[in-house]
């Protein structure tokens, strides 16, 4: 979506959205790293040398990565997969309680899902802004036809359409805060002569 959005929206707005998503990914990745380091410290402190394994094999699917954000998200998923057996092992050795393990699992899973939700919200906000600017441009074309007096030149109508294009207020702030779904863009005003 960011590739298409750059062609229709201000590239700086798209860059702000990408930066917000990257920061969120980095924060979740850092939280997972801290959780893994904490679990490994508990392993050493309690003399645990082997990690629990699961009876079922992990689902292995080849995934094509199309962007740096996709690569970062895949790395976050890998860290999540690394943390889960560590927590299970600590529970088996009664280093931490089942309740603590459940809380930790729920927390990290919520954080990882939050990144995906934020990415969908950002994409939705960008699509909404692209559609709003298309509607504004299409609406301008209709108003020019209605505004051009009979006998007036088509070039004069085109100049009126260009000068009457509304400026679209940046909505990156609402997109970055995750409120993009509830944010409604006001209808553009179309000047008619």
Secondary structure, DSSP 8 states (H G I E B T S, - for coil): -HHHHHHHS-HHHHHHHHHHHHHHHHHHHHHHHHHHHHHHHHHHHTT-------SS----------SHHHHHHHHHHHHHHHHHHHHHHHHHTTSS-HHHHHHHHHHHHHHHHHHHHHHHHHHHHHHHHHHHHHHHHHHHHHHHHHHS-TT--HHHHHHHHHHT-------HHHHHTT-TTT-----------
